[in-house]
């Protein structure tokens, strides 16, 4: 087990923040101060999480981006982006599911420390940029997938005239939809940059160990590009937008997490 007291406290704070966000839904109204307090509590967990990741990932020999370390890094970045966005957008309730997920990724990284070093070299700076952009794209589109899931639940409840429960705490459908496409646009731009930087900084993006990741990433890019074009050309929205968003993220999840899981955890490469 490679998790310190700092990591354990981060896990507890993630879970407490997620629980308090869930309890907040049972109240008829909440103050802005209460919202900011919960965001601040979550950011403390994010800071402690970051200190653990720094200890695990930054090594004298290079970056240790084993499967669980990389997964925890993505969980951390999703939590950070969510909490920072919550200052200006009504997205804090996504933390009910995403913050415990970040806690789980931190716990797994501590329980199953992996070793997949990316050794530093003269050309490492370019690869470093590619990795950073890829993780940012994955994290943003992961938030979009969760947003799409909530949007689907909200749409189903309203169609069946059941607007109660946690649905009443969500923003109006139009706001949810606009926010979804804003996140998708940002994630799509970063995914495009990730593919471009991969072509520039990797010797052969279709090499045997990268072929599946590259093809699935391109497929995800095509799915999101089609969705955004359909939105612009035909006004796609609602269930159509939800299906395309989830399909695109599923392809991206297979490209990164699925390929990494098979190669490192199952095959031990």
Secondary structure, 3 states (H helix, E strand, C coil): CCCCHHHHHHHHHHHHHHHHHHHHCCCCCCCHHHHHHHHHHHHHHHHHHHHHHHHHHEECCEEECCHHHHHHHHHHHHHHHHHHHCCCCCCHHHHHHHHHHHHHHHHHHHHCCCCCEEECCCCHHHHHHHHHHHHHHHHHHHHHHHHHHHHHHHHHHHHCCCCCHHHHHCCCHHHHHHHHHHHHHHHHHHHHHHHHHHHHHCCCCCCCCCHHHHHHHHHHHHHHHHHHHHHHHHCCCHHHHHHHHHHHHHHHHHHHHHHHHHHHHHCCC
